[in-house]
Amino acid sequence: MSQGQVQVCPVCSVKILKLVGEDRVIFSTGAFGTREMLRSRVCRHVQKAGCINKDASSGTKL
């Protein structure tokens, strides 16, 4: 696997590895996930400014 760019969310501290095709979310425990999994498990409950995993329905990129 080639090196991708890693983003760290200042709100929840999750790491997102940007890959070609689909990004990989690195949770603090458990298996890797997707941005959609992150949204359903964390982001929709937190809803704070600074979140790097915005909702697609709001017009921002997942």
N, C-alpha and C positions, 0 to 999 in steps of 0.2 A: 504494500500500500504506500502510495506516495505521500509526502508531507503536505498537509493542508494548513490553512490558517486557523488558529484557535481563538475564539472569542470567549470571554468570561462575563456572565451577566452580573452587573453590580447589585442587582436586587436579590437574586436567589443563589448566586455563586456557582451555578451550573456552567459547564464548559460545552461549547458547541464547536465541533471540528468541521470546518467548511470543506466539503469534498465535491468533486465533479459529480453531478447527478442528484445526490441527496445528502444533506448534512447529517452528521452523527452527533447525538447529544450524549454527553458523558455525565451521568448522574453520580452523586456522591456514593451511592451503594446500588448494587444490582447491575443488570445488563445495560448495554448501550440502548439508546432509543432514537426517536425521530423528533423533529420540532413539533409535530402534531401531538405526540405523547407528552412532551413537555408542556404544551399548552393545556391539555386536558388534565394533567396531574398537578401543575403548579401555577402557571401564568393566569389562568382564568380566576383563580382564588386570590391572587396577590394584587393585581391591577395597580401597580405603582409606576410612577414615572421612572424612566431609565431601563425598563425591561427591553431586552434585545430580541425577544421572540414575540413580535406583534401579531395580532389577529389578522388573517387575510381579509376578512369581511370589512375591516376598517379601512381598507385601501393600502395597507402597508404590507411589505413582503414578509412571508414566514421564513 
